[in-house]
Amino acid sequence: MHIFYSYKAANQLVKLDKTNQVRIAEKMKFFARQSNPLLFSKYITTRNLHCLRVGSYRIYLKLGEYILHVTTIERRDKAYKK
């Protein structure tokens, strides 16, 4: 399975410190290697997206046939205020 970062998610990832960038990238590679990556996620009905937790960050994504489409990367304290 491939990982695709939206323009917004790529910009959010670049703004993070190097440690968190690597941590999120490695975790996304782990999820992509799984036969069903959504087993690790929580479905958020208000956003119609799945949410993965990586430390204090929340990664929102959609699952395509062969693609994990990352739409947003947010800190936990900001992710739940919407």
Secondary structure in CASP SS format (residue, H / E / C, confidence):
PFRMAT SS
TARGET T0000
AUTHOR 0000-0000-0000
METHOD secondary structure of the structure
MODEL  1
M C 1.00
H E 1.00
I E 1.00
F E 1.00
Y E 1.00
S C 1.00
Y H 1.00
K H 1.00
A H 1.00
A H 1.00
N H 1.00
Q H 1.00
L H 1.00
V H 1.00
K H 1.00
L C 1.00
D C 1.00
K H 1.00
T H 1.00
N H 1.00
Q H 1.00
V H 1.00
R H 1.00
I H 1.00
A H 1.00
E H 1.00
K H 1.00
M H 1.00
K H 1.00
F H 1.00
F H 1.00
A H 1.00
R H 1.00
Q C 1.00
S C 1.00
N C 1.00
P H 1.00
L H 1.00
L H 1.00
F H 1.00
S C 1.00
K E 1.00
Y E 1.00
I E 1.00
T C 1.00
T C 1.00
R C 1.00
N C 1.00
L E 1.00
H E 1.00
C E 1.00
L E 1.00
R E 1.00
V E 1.00
G C 1.00
S C 1.00
Y E 1.00
R E 1.00
I E 1.00
Y E 1.00
L E 1.00
K E 1.00
L E 1.00
G C 1.00
E C 1.00
Y C 1.00
I E 1.00
L E 1.00
H E 1.00
V E 1.00
T E 1.00
T E 1.00
I E 1.00
E E 1.00
R E 1.00
R H 1.00
D H 1.00
K H 1.00
A H 1.00
Y C 1.00
K C 1.00
K C 1.00
END
